[in-house]
Amino acid sequence: MNDTDIETLIRVIVQPLVVHPEAVEVTETETPRFEQYVLEVHPDDVGRIIGRHGHVAAAIRTIVYSAVNESSRKVRLVIDDHRSHETPTQ
């Protein structure tokens, strides 16, 4: 499965789960150890993607990881929860 297929797979899984499918963005970056895919969704949809106790996020990761299992490089799916973008309050 190539990079475009993995990005498409992530979009196909995530877009039906969110209220703002137009805001779904998947970016691929390579690290020395992983092919990393960062999933960004609208801030209102983060909870839908993570799910109660992280079950939805775990299911999405399981599907993505098993789809690319034949690849020699490891794949990591990071869900951007927008916490790092917030400014601290004083």
C-alpha positions in Angstrom: 0.0 0.0 0.0 1.5 3.3 -1.0 1.3 6.7 0.8 -1.6 7.9 -1.2 -3.6 4.8 -0.4 -2.9 5.1 3.3 -4.0 8.7 3.3 -7.2 7.8 1.4 -7.9 4.9 3.8 -7.6 7.2 6.8 -10.0 9.7 5.1 -12.5 7.0 4.2 -12.6 5.8 7.8 -12.7 9.2 9.5 -14.9 11.4 7.3 -18.2 9.5 8.1 -17.5 9.8 11.8 -17.2 13.6 12.0 -19.5 16.6 11.7 -17.1 18.6 9.7 -15.7 16.2 7.0 -14.3 19.1 5.0 -11.9 19.8 7.8 -10.2 16.4 7.8 -6.6 16.7 6.8 -4.0 13.9 6.7 -0.3 14.8 6.3 2.5 12.3 5.9 6.0 12.9 7.3 8.9 10.5 7.5 11.0 10.1 10.6 14.0 7.8 10.9 11.9 5.1 12.4 8.4 5.6 11.0 6.2 6.8 8.2 4.1 9.1 10.3 0.6 10.3 9.4 -0.9 13.2 11.3 -4.7 13.4 11.3 -6.2 16.8 11.9 -9.9 17.3 12.3 -12.1 20.2 13.4 -11.7 20.9 17.1 -15.4 20.0 17.7 -14.7 16.5 16.1 -11.7 15.5 18.2 -13.8 13.7 20.8 -15.6 11.8 18.1 -12.3 10.5 16.6 -10.7 9.6 20.0 -13.9 8.1 21.4 -14.7 7.0 24.9 -11.5 5.8 26.6 -9.8 6.0 23.2 -11.6 3.1 21.7 -12.4 4.8 18.3 -8.8 6.0 17.9 -7.5 2.5 18.8 -9.8 0.9 16.2 -8.7 3.4 13.5 -5.1 2.7 14.3 -5.6 -1.1 14.2 -7.2 -0.9 10.7 -4.5 1.4 9.3 -1.6 -0.7 10.9 -3.0 -3.9 9.6 -3.5 -2.5 6.1 0.2 -1.6 5.8 1.5 -4.7 7.5 3.3 -6.0 4.4 5.5 -2.8 4.3 8.9 -3.0 5.9 8.6 0.5 7.5 6.5 1.0 10.5 3.6 3.4 10.3 2.4 5.7 13.1 -0.9 7.5 13.1 -1.0 10.6 15.3 -4.3 12.3 16.0 -3.8 16.0 16.5 -6.0 16.9 19.5 -5.2 20.7 19.2 -3.9 20.9 22.7 -0.4 21.9 21.5 -2.0 24.8 19.6 -3.7 26.4 22.6 -2.2 29.4 24.3 -1.7 29.0 28.0 -4.0 31.0 30.3 -2.6 32.9 33.3 
